[in-house]
Amino acid sequence: MSVEKVLADARQAVEKVVPPDVEITNIELEGPVIVIYTKSMEVFADSNDMVRQLAQSLRRRVAIRPDPSLLVEEEKAEKSIKTIIPDEAKIVNIFFEPETGEVTIEAESPGLVIGRHGALLNEIKKKIGWAPKVVRAPPIPSKTVEEIRNYLRSIREARDEFLKKVGRRLAREVAQGENWIRITSLGGYRQVGRSCSLLMTRQSKVLVDCGVDVSAEDNGGPYLNAPEVMPLENLDAVVLTHAHLDHAGLVPALYKYGFDGPIYCTPPTRDLMSLLQIDYIKVSFGEGRKSPYESPQVREAVKHTIPLKYGETTDITPDMRLTLHNAGHILGSAIAHFHIGDGLYNIALSGDMKFEKTWLFNPAVNRFPRLETLVLESTYGGYHDIQPSRREAGEQLREICARVLLRDGKLLVPVFAVGRSQEVMLVLEELMRKKHIPNVPVYLDGMIFEATAIHTAYPEYLNSQLRTQIFQTGENPFLSDIFRRVDGQQTRERILHDPDPCIILATSGMMNGGPVMEYFKAWADNATHALMFVGFQAEGTIGRKIQKEWKEITLNDRGKPLTLKIRMDVDEVDGFSGHSDRLQLLNYVGTLEPRPEKVIVNHGEEFKCSDLASSLYKKFGMETRAPMNLETIRLK
């Protein structure tokens, strides 16, 4: 089907569904969305039914936007908004989105922006033409979110051209005849790190995740030079399950080597992956390693991202539809569900997932319209991988903190900036507020503070209880005065030599570099202090060696070997993991609706992948596979 045919069908559907007195000024295909421009926005605002009918008739996403001639110039519009809204509303930010004809107003008191029965919003709409959207200002401003918004504003024309190009590619003619579906394992199979899968049909090629193995000395990436993948410009799209480097760390390199297509992920994933990728470049430089890409490629990735909310279904190729569902792992993490062909096949890739309600998120979604194959992670899928509950983990943390702090020691916690650090922060805040442990400073070193700010920018992705606590009762645990940001080497030095007890949350989580190593080098041989692991330590990392009770470690310290004796306590709290343990994985498959015919196991050490695959086969009688990297499985 050509673009012309898609637009002709859209015009026909509009003639059937929309009353003749409604003025439609233009219809365009932008990415996966049919955009209908009108001078009669109020008619569509009053009738959601009309938009639904159009979407059902065209079997595509439909967006209604005001004709650009109705929109007052941004500078004048901003002045009008500030004149209409009372000062007490405390406007923090106003940003315009010409792509959608919306203006977002961030304010500390959203109710005062809306006005009685929406009166002020209606006045704004009449005066400036833009559709106002009101959100509560994030309690911690995020530099990353702000920079991404500004960047997208600065490249509007290029972005419009890109979306039209995606639209044209989606509307290309589809070859008739037999179709087939294959999945190729390009990384993260029988291992943890460099996750990457290629989903392929006769018509399409989609890369799901493109991570980097941070424990590898040579920037271990997926097998992107496999003949199925090359050349990269033939890929239709990249779908990202979440922002962690082992799933999204190599994405910018795709733009360095010829890929020019879209990335589909949730909005928080876009922002968090940019933060982590920029940090990855900095860490590589600091360690004297060559980064596989530079910051211009990170910007290219942002420019090419088409964000999707949970539950939003969109065409990503002529024969593939994608829906992202909550995976419960980190902010914005998703299970990617693909509907292939016209009812031909359904496959879901779990990414990393947590099938339990945590302090931050609701459990992973386990209900889908249809499902023939599930690709399932197995990080903690081994026979003995049974984790304590979140409640037990909190109690364990309390005991360790009390023991170390009461002897005037310092507790060092290596964390991933995104996910675990925010959960540990919530628990520490509660323990100190309820006086279960001594009240001491909790220092946040690395990207933790900025990652936390991004969490507060996307409250709709947090669990309902935390949302209520932050936005209705006004109690934001992230704003507690126990938390102190480490803003540079000077502050770090002061903490290192401060005799008073404290807790330090520092990146990197597996101790392969990052600020955590500065504290570890200073305190490793002091039995008063303690090191506490709250996340997975991959084979080959320094964290894993310490976990295995090595009493002496040799590090590369600015190009010279440094041998450290480890006398500090080493503790481990398993229940903080963002991954499901073995029982949760079995329970997830057992409660899936519908239950798939086939499960492909990945993202785990070799014996865990094969053990989980074998157990699922015995328990549920379904076909299971634990392929090696570079294997291709035909699904249909």
C-alpha positions as CSV (number, residue, x, y, z in Angstrom):
1,M,0.0,0.0,0.0
2,S,1.5,3.4,-1.1
3,V,1.4,6.6,0.9
4,E,-1.1,8.0,-1.7
5,K,-3.4,5.0,-1.1
6,V,-3.2,5.4,2.8
7,L,-4.0,9.1,2.5
8,A,-6.8,8.4,0.0
9,D,-8.3,5.8,2.4
10,A,-8.0,8.4,5.2
11,R,-9.8,11.1,3.1
12,Q,-12.6,8.5,2.4
13,A,-13.0,7.6,6.1
14,V,-13.1,11.3,7.0
15,E,-15.9,11.9,4.5
16,K,-17.9,9.0,6.0
17,V,-17.4,9.7,9.7
18,V,-16.9,13.5,10.0
19,P,-19.9,15.9,9.5
20,P,-19.6,17.9,6.2
21,D,-19.6,21.3,8.1
22,V,-16.4,20.3,10.0
23,E,-13.5,22.0,8.2
24,I,-10.6,19.6,7.5
25,T,-7.5,21.5,6.1
26,N,-5.0,18.7,5.6
27,I,-4.3,15.0,6.1
28,E,-0.7,13.7,6.5
29,L,1.1,10.5,7.4
30,E,3.7,11.2,10.1
31,G,5.5,8.1,11.3
32,P,2.9,5.5,12.2
33,V,0.2,8.2,12.8
34,I,-2.4,9.6,10.4
35,V,-2.6,13.3,11.3
36,I,-5.8,15.2,10.5
37,Y,-5.6,19.0,10.7
38,T,-8.8,20.9,11.3
39,K,-10.2,24.4,12.0
40,S,-13.0,22.8,14.1
41,M,-11.0,21.3,17.1
42,E,-14.0,21.8,19.4
43,V,-16.1,19.3,17.4
44,F,-13.5,16.5,17.9
45,A,-12.9,17.5,21.5
46,D,-16.7,16.9,22.2
47,S,-16.7,13.6,20.3
48,N,-14.1,11.0,21.2
49,D,-16.2,8.5,19.3
50,M,-15.4,10.2,16.0
51,V,-11.6,9.7,16.5
52,R,-12.2,6.0,17.6
53,Q,-14.3,5.3,14.5
54,L,-11.6,6.8,12.2
55,A,-8.9,4.7,13.9
56,Q,-11.0,1.5,13.6
57,S,-11.8,2.2,10.0
58,L,-8.2,2.9,9.0
59,R,-6.6,0.4,11.5
60,R,-4.0,3.0,12.3
61,R,-3.4,5.5,15.0
62,V,-5.1,8.8,14.3
63,A,-4.3,12.2,15.7
64,I,-6.4,15.4,15.4
65,R,-4.5,18.6,15.4
66,P,-5.4,22.3,15.0
67,D,-4.6,23.9,11.7
68,P,-1.3,25.8,12.1
69,S,-3.1,29.0,11.1
70,L,-5.1,28.9,14.4
71,L,-2.0,28.8,16.6
72,V,-0.8,32.2,18.0
73,E,3.0,32.7,17.7
74,E,4.7,31.0,20.7
75,E,6.1,34.1,22.3
76,K,2.7,35.9,22.3
77,A,1.0,32.8,23.4
78,E,3.3,32.4,26.4
79,K,2.6,36.1,27.4
80,S,-1.2,35.4,27.1
81,I,-1.0,32.3,29.3
82,K,0.9,34.2,32.0
83,T,-1.6,37.0,31.9
84,I,-4.6,34.6,32.3
85,I,-3.2,32.3,35.0
86,P,-2.9,33.8,38.6
87,D,0.6,34.1,40.1
88,E,-0.4,31.8,42.9
89,A,-0.4,28.8,40.5
90,K,3.4,29.2,40.4
91,I,4.1,28.4,36.7
92,V,7.5,26.6,36.5
93,N,7.7,26.0,32.7
94,I,5.7,26.4,29.5
95,F,6.7,24.4,26.4
96,F,5.0,24.2,23.1
97,E,4.8,21.1,20.9
98,P,4.0,22.2,17.3
99,E,3.9,18.5,16.3
100,T,0.7,18.1,18.3
101,G,-0.6,21.7,18.6
102,E,-0.3,21.3,22.4
103,V,1.2,23.6,25.0
104,T,2.2,22.0,28.3
105,I,2.0,24.2,31.4
106,E,4.0,22.9,34.4
107,A,2.9,24.5,37.7
108,E,3.2,23.9,41.4
109,S,-0.6,24.2,41.8
110,P,-2.2,22.7,38.7
111,G,-5.7,23.3,40.0
112,L,-5.2,27.1,39.8
113,V,-4.1,26.8,36.2
114,I,-7.2,24.8,35.3
115,G,-9.6,27.2,37.0
116,R,-13.2,26.5,38.2
117,H,-14.8,23.9,35.9
118,G,-11.8,24.3,33.5
119,A,-12.7,28.0,32.9
120,L,-9.1,29.2,32.6
121,L,-8.1,26.4,30.2
122,N,-11.0,27.2,28.0
123,E,-10.0,30.9,28.0
124,I,-6.4,30.0,27.1
125,K,-7.6,27.7,24.2
126,K,-9.8,30.5,22.8
127,K,-7.2,33.1,23.0
128,I,-4.1,31.2,21.6
129,G,-5.5,28.2,19.7
130,W,-3.1,25.8,21.3
131,A,-4.5,22.9,23.3
132,P,-3.3,23.4,26.9
133,K,-2.2,20.4,28.9
134,V,-1.5,21.0,32.6
135,V,0.9,18.9,34.7
136,R,2.3,19.3,38.2
137,A,5.9,20.6,38.1
138,P,8.4,17.8,39.0
139,P,9.6,18.4,42.5
140,I,13.2,17.9,41.4
141,P,14.0,19.7,38.1
142,S,15.7,17.3,35.6
143,K,18.5,18.7,33.5
144,T,18.2,15.8,31.1
145,V,14.4,16.2,30.5
146,E,14.9,19.9,29.9
147,E,17.8,19.4,27.5
148,I,15.9,16.8,25.5
149,R,12.8,19.1,25.2
150,N,15.0,22.0,24.1
151,Y,16.8,19.8,21.6
152,L,13.6,18.5,20.1
153,R,12.3,22.0,19.8
154,S,15.5,23.1,18.0
155,I,15.2,20.3,15.3
156,R,11.5,20.6,14.5
157,E,11.9,20.7,10.7
158,A,14.3,17.8,10.6
159,R,12.1,15.8,12.9
160,D,9.0,16.5,10.8
161,E,10.9,15.3,7.7
162,F,12.0,12.2,9.6
163,L,8.5,11.3,10.6
164,K,7.2,11.7,7.1
165,K,10.0,9.4,5.9
166,V,9.0,6.8,8.4
167,G,5.4,7.2,7.3
168,R,6.4,6.5,3.6
169,R,8.4,3.4,4.6
170,L,5.5,2.1,6.6
171,A,3.2,2.5,3.7
172,R,5.4,0.6,1.2
173,E,4.0,-2.2,-0.9
174,V,4.0,-5.6,0.7
175,A,5.0,-8.7,-1.2
176,Q,2.3,-11.2,-1.6
177,G,2.6,-15.0,-0.9
178,E,3.9,-17.0,2.1
179,N,5.2,-15.1,5.1
180,W,7.5,-16.5,7.7
181,I,8.8,-15.3,11.1
182,R,12.3,-15.8,12.6
183,I,14.1,-14.6,15.7
184,T,17.9,-14.4,15.8
185,S,19.9,-14.2,19.0
186,L,22.5,-11.5,18.6
187,G,23.5,-11.0,22.3
188,G,22.4,-11.7,25.8
189,Y,21.6,-15.4,25.2
190,R,23.2,-17.8,27.7
191,Q,24.8,-14.7,29.2
192,V,23.9,-11.4,30.9
193,G,25.0,-8.3,28.9
194,R,24.8,-7.0,25.3
195,S,21.1,-8.0,24.9
196,C,20.0,-8.0,21.3
197,S,17.5,-9.9,19.2
198,L,16.5,-9.6,15.5
199,L,12.8,-10.2,14.7
200,M,12.5,-10.9,11.0
201,T,9.7,-11.6,8.6
202,R,9.6,-11.7,4.8
203,Q,8.7,-8.0,4.8
204,S,10.5,-6.6,7.9
205,K,13.6,-6.5,10.1
206,V,13.3,-5.2,13.7
207,L,16.1,-5.1,16.3
208,V,14.9,-5.5,19.9
209,D,17.4,-4.0,22.3
210,C,21.0,-3.2,21.4
211,G,23.1,-3.4,24.6
212,V,26.8,-3.4,25.6
213,D,28.5,-5.8,28.0
214,V,30.1,-3.3,30.4
215,S,32.2,-6.1,32.0
216,A,33.9,-6.9,28.7
217,E,37.3,-5.3,28.2
218,D,36.7,-4.6,24.5
219,N,33.3,-2.8,24.7
220,G,31.5,-6.1,24.1
221,G,28.6,-5.5,21.7
222,P,26.1,-7.8,20.0
223,Y,26.9,-9.6,16.7
224,L,25.7,-6.8,14.5
225,N,28.0,-8.0,11.7
226,A,25.8,-11.1,11.3
227,P,24.6,-11.4,7.6
228,E,21.0,-11.2,8.7
229,V,21.6,-7.7,10.2
230,M,23.8,-6.1,7.6
231,P,23.5,-3.6,6.1
232,L,22.1,-1.6,9.0
233,E,20.1,0.7,6.8
234,N,17.8,-2.2,5.9
235,L,16.5,-2.4,9.5
236,D,13.0,-1.1,9.8
237,A,13.2,-0.1,13.5
238,V,14.8,-0.6,16.9
239,V,12.5,-1.4,19.9
240,L,14.0,-0.8,23.3
241,T,12.6,-2.6,26.4
242,H,14.4,-0.3,28.9
243,A,17.3,2.1,29.4
244,H,20.0,0.0,31.1
245,L,23.3,-0.1,29.2
246,D,23.1,-3.9,28.7
247,H,20.0,-3.3,26.7
248,A,20.4,0.2,25.1
249,G,24.0,1.1,25.5
250,L,25.1,0.5,21.9
251,V,22.1,2.2,20.2
252,P,23.8,5.4,19.2
253,A,26.5,3.4,17.4
254,L,23.8,2.2,15.0
255,Y,23.5,5.8,13.7
256,K,27.3,5.9,13.3
257,Y,27.2,2.9,10.9
258,G,24.3,3.7,8.6
259,F,21.0,3.1,10.5
260,D,18.6,6.0,10.0
261,G,15.3,4.5,11.2
262,P,13.1,5.0,14.2
263,I,13.5,3.8,17.8
264,Y,10.4,2.9,19.7
265,C,10.4,3.0,23.5
266,T,8.6,4.7,26.4
267,P,9.3,8.4,27.1
268,P,11.2,7.7,30.4
269,T,13.4,5.1,28.5
270,R,14.4,7.8,25.9
271,D,15.4,10.2,28.7
272,L,17.2,7.7,30.9
273,M,19.1,6.0,28.1
274,S,20.4,9.4,27.0
275,L,21.7,10.0,30.5
276,L,23.3,6.6,30.7
277,Q,24.8,6.7,27.2
278,I,26.4,10.2,27.9
279,D,27.8,8.8,31.1
280,Y,29.1,5.7,29.3
281,I,31.1,8.0,27.0
282,K,32.5,9.9,30.0
283,V,33.5,6.7,31.9
284,S,35.1,5.2,28.8
285,F,37.2,8.4,28.4
286,G,38.1,8.5,32.0
287,E,39.3,4.9,31.9
288,G,41.4,5.5,28.7
289,R,39.1,3.3,26.6
290,K,37.6,4.3,23.2
291,S,33.9,4.8,23.3
292,P,32.0,3.1,20.4
293,Y,30.2,6.5,19.7
294,E,30.2,10.1,20.6
295,S,27.6,12.6,21.9
296,P,26.3,13.6,18.4
297,Q,25.1,10.0,17.9
298,V,23.3,10.1,21.3
299,R,21.5,13.2,19.9
300,E,20.7,11.3,16.7
301,A,19.1,8.5,18.8
302,V,16.9,11.1,20.6
303,K,15.9,12.7,17.3
304,H,14.9,9.3,15.9
305,T,12.9,8.2,18.9
306,I,9.1,7.8,18.6
307,P,7.9,7.5,22.2
308,L,5.0,5.2,23.1
309,K,3.0,5.0,26.3
310,Y,2.1,1.7,27.9
311,G,-0.9,0.1,26.1
312,E,-0.5,2.3,22.9
313,T,-0.5,0.1,19.8
314,T,1.3,1.3,16.7
315,D,2.4,0.0,13.3
316,I,6.2,-0.2,13.2
317,T,6.6,-2.1,9.8
318,P,4.0,-2.9,7.1
319,D,3.4,-6.3,8.9
320,M,4.2,-5.6,12.6
321,R,2.3,-3.9,15.3
322,L,3.9,-3.1,18.7
323,T,2.4,-2.6,22.1
324,L,4.6,-1.8,25.2
325,H,3.4,-3.1,28.6
326,N,4.8,-2.4,32.1
327,A,7.7,-4.8,33.0
328,G,8.1,-3.6,36.6
329,H,11.9,-3.5,36.3
330,I,12.9,0.2,36.1
331,L,11.2,3.4,35.2
332,G,9.6,3.0,31.8
333,S,10.7,-0.6,31.4
334,A,8.5,-2.6,29.0
335,I,7.5,-6.0,27.7
336,A,7.5,-5.6,23.9
337,H,4.4,-7.4,22.4
338,F,4.4,-7.8,18.6
339,H,1.4,-8.6,16.5
340,I,2.7,-9.9,13.2
341,G,0.7,-10.0,9.9
342,D,-3.0,-10.0,9.8
343,G,-3.5,-12.2,12.8
344,L,-0.6,-14.4,11.8
345,Y,1.5,-14.5,15.0
346,N,2.1,-12.9,18.4
347,I,5.4,-12.8,20.3
348,A,6.4,-10.9,23.5
349,L,10.0,-10.2,24.6
350,S,10.1,-9.6,28.3
351,G,13.3,-7.6,28.5
352,D,14.1,-7.5,32.2
353,M,11.0,-7.9,34.4
354,K,9.8,-8.0,37.9
355,F,6.6,-10.0,38.7
356,E,6.1,-8.4,42.2
357,K,4.9,-5.0,43.4
358,T,7.9,-3.1,44.5
359,W,8.4,0.2,46.4
360,L,8.5,1.9,43.0
361,F,6.5,-0.1,40.4
362,N,3.5,-2.3,39.8
363,P,4.2,-5.9,38.8
364,A,4.9,-6.9,35.2
365,V,1.8,-7.2,33.0
366,N,0.8,-10.9,32.4
367,R,-2.3,-10.5,30.2
368,F,-2.1,-10.1,26.4
369,P,-4.7,-10.3,23.6
370,R,-2.8,-13.1,22.0
371,L,0.5,-14.8,22.6
372,E,2.2,-17.7,20.8
373,T,5.8,-17.2,21.9
374,L,7.4,-15.6,24.9
375,V,11.1,-14.6,25.1
376,L,11.8,-14.7,28.9
377,E,14.8,-13.4,30.9
378,S,16.4,-15.8,33.4
379,T,18.9,-13.6,35.4
380,Y,17.7,-15.3,38.6
381,G,16.2,-18.4,36.9
382,G,18.6,-20.9,38.5
383,Y,17.3,-23.7,40.8
384,H,18.6,-22.0,44.0
385,D,17.7,-18.4,43.0
386,I,15.0,-17.7,45.5
387,Q,15.0,-14.1,46.7
388,P,13.5,-12.6,49.9
389,S,10.5,-10.5,49.6
390,R,10.7,-6.7,49.5
391,R,9.6,-6.6,53.2
392,E,12.3,-9.1,54.2
393,A,14.9,-7.1,52.2
394,G,13.9,-3.9,54.1
395,E,14.4,-5.7,57.4
396,Q,17.8,-7.0,56.3
397,L,18.8,-3.5,55.2
398,R,17.8,-2.2,58.6
399,E,19.9,-4.8,60.5
400,I,23.0,-4.0,58.3
401,C,22.6,-0.2,58.7
402,A,22.1,-0.5,62.5
403,R,25.2,-2.7,62.9
404,V,27.5,-0.5,60.8
405,L,26.3,2.9,61.9
406,L,26.2,2.1,65.6
407,R,30.0,1.3,65.5
408,D,30.5,4.7,63.7
409,G,31.2,3.0,60.4
410,K,30.4,4.0,56.8
411,L,28.2,1.9,54.6
412,L,29.1,1.9,50.9
413,V,26.3,0.7,48.5
414,P,27.3,0.2,44.9
415,V,24.1,0.9,42.9
416,F,22.8,1.3,39.3
417,A,21.8,4.9,39.0
418,V,18.4,3.9,37.6
419,G,16.0,1.7,39.6
420,R,17.7,0.1,42.6
421,S,19.1,3.4,44.0
422,Q,15.6,5.0,44.1
423,E,14.2,1.9,46.0
424,V,17.1,2.0,48.5
425,M,16.5,5.7,49.0
426,L,12.8,5.1,49.8
427,V,13.6,2.4,52.3
428,L,16.4,4.4,54.0
429,E,14.1,7.5,54.2
430,E,11.4,5.4,55.9
431,L,13.8,3.7,58.3
432,M,15.3,7.1,59.4
433,R,11.9,8.9,59.6
434,K,10.5,6.1,61.8
435,K,13.8,6.2,63.9
436,H,14.6,2.5,63.2
437,I,18.2,3.4,62.4
438,P,20.4,6.4,63.3
439,N,19.8,9.6,61.3
440,V,22.9,10.1,59.2
441,P,23.6,11.8,55.9
442,V,22.9,9.6,52.8
443,Y,25.3,10.8,50.0
444,L,24.3,10.3,46.4
445,D,27.3,10.0,44.1
446,G,27.2,9.6,40.3
447,M,24.1,10.1,38.3
448,I,21.7,9.0,41.1
449,F,20.3,12.5,41.8
450,E,19.6,13.2,38.1
451,A,18.0,9.8,37.6
452,T,15.8,10.5,40.6
453,A,14.8,13.8,39.1
454,I,13.7,11.9,35.9
455,H,11.6,9.6,38.1
456,T,9.7,12.6,39.5
457,A,9.2,13.9,35.9
458,Y,7.2,10.8,35.1
459,P,4.9,10.0,38.1
460,E,2.4,8.1,35.9
461,Y,5.0,5.3,35.6
462,L,5.4,4.8,39.4
463,N,3.0,2.6,41.4
464,S,-0.2,4.1,42.6
465,Q,0.7,4.2,46.3
466,L,3.9,6.2,45.6
467,R,2.0,8.6,43.2
468,T,-0.6,9.3,45.9
469,Q,2.1,9.9,48.6
470,I,4.0,12.3,46.3
471,F,1.2,14.2,44.6
472,Q,-1.8,14.1,46.9
473,T,-0.4,14.0,50.5
474,G,2.6,16.1,49.5
475,E,5.0,13.8,51.2
476,N,7.9,13.3,48.7
477,P,10.4,10.8,50.2
478,F,12.9,11.8,47.5
479,L,13.1,15.3,48.9
480,S,14.1,14.3,52.4
481,D,16.9,16.4,53.9
482,I,18.9,13.1,54.7
483,F,19.9,13.0,51.0
484,R,23.0,15.0,50.0
485,R,24.2,15.3,46.4
486,V,27.9,14.7,45.8
487,D,28.7,17.4,43.3
488,G,32.4,16.8,42.6
489,Q,35.8,15.6,43.7
490,Q,36.0,18.2,46.5
491,T,32.8,16.9,48.2
492,R,34.0,13.3,47.7
493,E,37.4,14.1,49.4
494,R,35.5,15.7,52.4
495,I,33.4,12.5,52.8
496,L,36.4,10.2,52.5
497,H,38.1,12.0,55.5
498,D,35.0,12.8,57.6
499,P,35.1,10.7,60.8
500,D,31.3,10.6,61.2
501,P,29.2,7.6,60.1
502,C,27.2,7.9,56.9
503,I,25.7,5.9,54.0
504,I,27.0,6.4,50.4
505,L,25.0,5.2,47.4
506,A,27.4,5.4,44.4
507,T,27.6,4.2,40.9
508,S,28.7,1.9,39.2
509,G,26.6,-1.0,40.4
510,M,29.0,-3.8,39.5
511,M,32.1,-1.8,40.6
512,N,33.7,-1.8,37.2
513,G,34.7,1.9,37.5
514,G,32.6,4.8,38.6
515,P,32.7,6.9,41.8
516,V,32.1,3.9,44.0
517,M,35.7,2.9,43.4
518,E,37.0,6.0,45.1
519,Y,35.3,5.1,48.3
520,F,36.2,1.4,48.0
521,K,39.9,2.2,47.5
522,A,39.9,4.4,50.6
523,W,37.9,2.1,53.0
524,A,38.5,-1.5,51.7
525,D,41.0,-2.4,54.4
526,N,39.1,-0.8,57.3
527,A,37.0,-3.4,59.3
528,T,34.8,-0.6,60.8
529,H,33.2,0.1,57.4
530,A,31.0,-2.2,55.2
531,L,30.1,-2.8,51.5
532,M,26.6,-3.8,50.7
533,F,25.4,-5.2,47.4
534,V,21.8,-4.7,46.4
535,G,22.0,-5.7,42.7
536,F,23.2,-8.4,40.3
537,Q,27.0,-8.7,39.9
538,A,27.9,-10.2,36.5
539,E,30.6,-12.7,36.0
540,G,34.0,-11.1,35.5
541,T,33.2,-7.8,37.3
542,I,35.0,-6.6,40.4
543,G,31.7,-6.8,42.3
544,R,31.4,-10.5,41.5
545,K,34.9,-11.2,42.7
546,I,34.2,-9.4,46.0
547,Q,30.9,-11.3,46.3
548,K,32.9,-14.6,45.9
549,E,34.9,-13.6,49.0
550,W,38.2,-12.6,47.4
551,K,40.3,-11.1,50.2
552,E,42.6,-9.3,47.8
553,I,41.9,-7.4,44.6
554,T,44.2,-5.8,42.1
555,L,42.8,-2.7,40.3
556,N,44.0,-0.6,37.4
557,D,44.4,2.8,39.2
558,R,45.0,5.5,36.6
559,G,47.2,3.1,34.5
560,K,49.0,1.5,37.5
561,P,48.2,-1.7,39.3
562,L,46.8,-1.2,42.9
563,T,46.4,-4.2,45.2
564,L,43.8,-3.8,48.0
565,K,43.2,-6.0,51.0
566,I,39.5,-6.4,51.8
567,R,38.9,-6.1,55.5
568,M,35.6,-4.2,55.4
569,D,32.4,-6.3,55.9
570,V,30.8,-7.5,52.7
571,D,27.0,-7.9,52.9
572,E,24.3,-8.7,50.3
573,V,20.6,-7.9,50.2
574,D,19.0,-9.9,47.4
575,G,15.4,-8.7,47.7
576,F,16.1,-5.3,46.0
577,S,16.6,-6.9,42.6
578,G,14.6,-5.5,39.7
579,H,14.6,-9.1,38.2
580,S,12.1,-11.8,39.0
581,D,13.5,-14.7,41.0
582,R,12.9,-18.3,39.9
583,L,9.6,-18.7,41.7
584,Q,8.3,-15.4,40.2
585,L,9.4,-16.5,36.7
586,L,7.6,-19.8,37.0
587,N,4.6,-18.0,38.5
588,Y,4.6,-15.5,35.7
589,V,4.5,-18.2,33.0
590,G,1.9,-20.1,35.0
591,T,-0.4,-17.1,35.2
592,L,0.1,-15.8,31.7
593,E,-3.1,-15.2,29.8
594,P,-3.1,-16.7,27.2
595,R,-0.4,-19.2,27.9
596,P,2.2,-19.3,25.1
597,E,3.0,-22.4,23.0
598,K,6.7,-21.7,23.2
599,V,9.1,-20.0,25.6
600,I,12.6,-18.9,24.5
601,V,14.9,-18.3,27.5
602,N,17.6,-15.6,27.5
603,H,19.4,-13.1,29.7
604,G,21.0,-15.4,32.2
605,E,24.2,-17.4,32.8
606,E,24.4,-20.5,30.7
607,F,23.3,-23.0,33.3
608,K,20.4,-20.8,34.5
609,C,19.0,-20.4,30.9
610,S,19.1,-24.1,30.3
611,D,17.8,-25.0,33.8
612,L,14.8,-22.6,33.6
613,A,14.0,-23.8,30.0
614,S,14.0,-27.4,31.3
615,S,11.9,-26.6,34.3
616,L,9.3,-24.8,32.3
617,Y,9.0,-27.7,29.9
618,K,8.6,-30.2,32.8
619,K,6.1,-28.0,34.7
620,F,3.9,-26.8,31.8
621,G,4.6,-29.2,28.9
622,M,5.3,-26.3,26.6
623,E,8.1,-26.2,24.0
624,T,11.2,-24.4,25.4
625,R,14.5,-23.3,24.0
626,A,17.7,-21.8,25.5
627,P,19.5,-20.8,22.3
628,M,23.1,-19.7,22.1
629,N,24.1,-16.4,20.5
630,L,23.8,-16.4,16.7
631,E,21.1,-19.1,16.6
632,T,18.0,-18.5,14.5
633,I,14.7,-20.0,15.4
634,R,11.8,-20.1,12.9
635,L,8.6,-19.3,14.7
636,K,6.1,-19.7,11.8
